[in-house]
Every structure is written in structure tokens, then in C-alpha cells.
Amino acid sequence: MKATVLVRPKPGILDPQGKAVEDSLRHLGFKVDEARVGRLLDLVVESSDPDQARAEVERMCAELLANPLIESYEIELAETA
Amino acid sequence: MTEPAPRIAVVVFPGSNDDRDAALALEGLGAEAVLHWHAEPELPEVGAVVLPGGFSYGDYLRAGAIARFSPAMRAVAEFAADGGYVLGICNGFQVLCEASLLPGVLRANESLSFVCRDVPVRVERNDVPFLAGCEIGQRLTIPVKHGEGCYFADGELLAELEANRQVVLRYDGESPNGSLDDIAGVVNADGNVMGLMPHPEHAVESLLGSSDGAFILKALVERARERLFAEA
């Protein structure tokens, strides 16, 4: 299955990268209230069972892909084409 | 009689770049420094371990996040659990945080700029092995050079750290990176693992601007010597 992991800075955590993007967008004349910068990971996992794939990706997030002190994550699954 | 030179391991990750400076500084202060390749799962008999600065694994994903899975890190964790002294400098500090051997996390500097300059840091306590040669309140001038040195812990964790007096070094004056509460260095609850963003190994010769880093490394060498040779 394909798994997409969205890693975001947790709400309330200062995100200097997001702030820089926000300021740049304003500088270009866009009306932006806030910008936050996270990370997107596209994975192809071996399992074809959604529950099993999700559990596996959850473990990947906990062990490596996100730091729970500062980041939250979301997992989206899709069939491999 | 000359004192025996305690062996101290400096772990070398792919992308470490201050390993030789750390080894040289330790040798100059009376240790026998051995460079220990990260893929080696067994540590030799050592009195202390140093995780040096650099950009292990290119800082991919998050600084220190990948280095913590190196085979050597398992041995370092066991060494620390046994009361061994572990000092993480800059990237080494980031690795220790990612490995949960130290609390908190180091994030991109608030300014988003890489900072490279001498900074004053204040010693908060001297009853941990690494700071035994310092006075409380002593101001040390040691260079920093990092892009991700902004220390962060959430409110609950920070309260715990302050209650346990685990913040051992703070930037004195303006913080170079936006660190929470000007935190420059922390220890674990037992006090045998310390991480700091400033580079003591770059401050051991007054010719190069400051020798204040020697206060920290010299204390580490002495504690390593006691650990290895005390019972002998």
C-alpha cells in the first residue's frame, strides 16, 4: 500500500521556517494570517492490509519519522496502483 | 609519578566533523582519545564517551535522528545506564536528545541563521562531573556554530528539568539561537550524561581566543581517570 505521512509542527510550537514563509508571502502582497511548514513523506509499504499497514506506519512515526515533543502526524493510506 | 591517561572514546558518525578536534583537545588534557567508528557495536574499555559535533547523516529528517540508530549508540546507552560519563557536543547533544538519553529537543535557530561565534555561558551548578572544575555562576567563553541549537521542552518537562536542576549551562546575555530559558546545556537526572551546544574542544588554547572549554574537558578527563583507575 501507499502511505502518506504528514508531519506538522505542533500548535503553539514556534515555527521559524513558517514565520519566514509567512513574512515572504506578505512581502509579495498576499494576505496571509499564518504559514506553518511541515514535512511530507510518501511511503510504499509491503503490506496490502490497511490495518496492518497503518499499524506499521504508526510505529515508523513513533520511532523515527516524527518527534512527539514538537511534531504531530497524520497518516493517509491508498491502494498501490 | 605521572597520572595514567584514561581512555576516552570519541564516536565518529558519517558526517561528524569535530571528532578529531575533540580527540586532540582530550589528548592535550591528559587522556588517551580513541576514535570509535559508529558501526562498531562494542565500546572498548573507556572512562568516558564523547559524541562530537558535525552533521551526522547530513542532519537528514531531524538533526541526530538517524545517528541514534547507529550500532555504537546501543553500547553508549548501556555505558550511560551503568553510570558512565557521556558528553554530547552540538550534534552530539542533538543525538543524545533524539536517543532519549537527554530530555528535550534542539530545533532550528529562531533566526533561521547559522550562528558561529564566541558566546558567554553561565555555569548553573558544579556538582555534576563535567562542571566540577567550575564555580557556580562562572562565565565561560566558548564558541557555538550551529543552525539547530534552539533548545525546547514543553511546559511540564521544563518544570521537571528546573525542579531537578538539570539545566547546567545557560547563555549569559543574548541567546544565539532562541533557546528556551537561554538553555545551553543540560544533564540527565543522574548527572552522568551532559549535552551542550557550545564547543569546548574549540576553546582549549588561549591563542585561539579562549581556553575556557578546558574547564569542562579537563573535568571529564579527571572523572574518566577516577572511573578507570580508582579501584586499581
Interface residues (C-beta under 8 A of the other chain):
Chain A: I13 L14 P16 Q17 A20 L64 L65 N67 L69 I70
Chain B: L61 R62 A65 I66 F69 E98 G104 V105 R107 A108 N109 E110 S111 L112 C150 F152 A153 D154 L157 G178
